[in-house]
């Protein structure tokens, strides 16, 4: 298992220009991390244009990224892109072409994993008929991209992300319907909370389909204590925390992951109110400690 950090964890610093992508790789190397997973909006033009940004068309940023990885010795493990396969046929085709271009970029960079969304992150279901109406076309698009991934040796995946294509049942249904060996899941252990699913239940259900794992933690409240809390689909409120400091049973999450036999890439995603550097350093330390503790417990039987 290779433990690292998503660039998303440093987004506040990257957005303000207080940290550069080179410094992210150097920081991860100094803290003993093995890889960086890149959320492309953290180095591109930002959230506003994330549906159209193509890293391959930004040679200066691409060169900085690859140079940072080479100089630090920290592997670039995967790319995460926003995408939406809703809208007109022309809009959908443009997004398919863009996703395929990222498959090709992954192959060019020697990166084995591409995670893409299928709808905008904030989109919330109006009713379940809306999901059923869009599902067949989403399946077809994901299969087409997965076939392109197979051609280039790149695993494609969807994440339990946002409010529409989230929840263990919906994600597993999509994976089953696509039915392609190069389409699996980026399992985010905390994002199930966005649709009010128990994080442990969602994690356990989806681990057999995981090609990549995101580790995070949340504070969970029935009522928002103040600003900055995300309202879940059914009206609870969550706030990112340092891994191990929140209300999720992170020790059990680690146990489920290790007992499942998962041995791939693991990215810390920190999105709390604490500084990114503090949150990431403490989170990485807690992940390693829990992995060691659980491994010893498993060895003892």
Buried (B, 14 or more C-beta within 10 A) or exposed (E): EEBBBBBBBBBBBBEEEEBBBBBBBBBBBEBEBBBBBBBBBBBBEEEEEBBEBBBEEBEEBBEBBBEBBEEBEBBBBBBBBBBBBBEEEEEBEBBBEBBBBBBBBBBEBEBBBBBBBBBBBEBEBEEEEEBEEBBEBBBBBBBBBBBBBBEBEBBBBBBBBBBBBBBBEBBBBBBEBBEBEBBBBBBBBBBBBBBBBBBBEBBBBBBBBBBBBBBBBBBBEEEBEEEEBBEBBEEBBBBBBBBBBBBBBBBBBBBBBBEBEBEBBBBBBBBBEBEBBEBBBBBBBBBEEBBEEBEEEEEEE
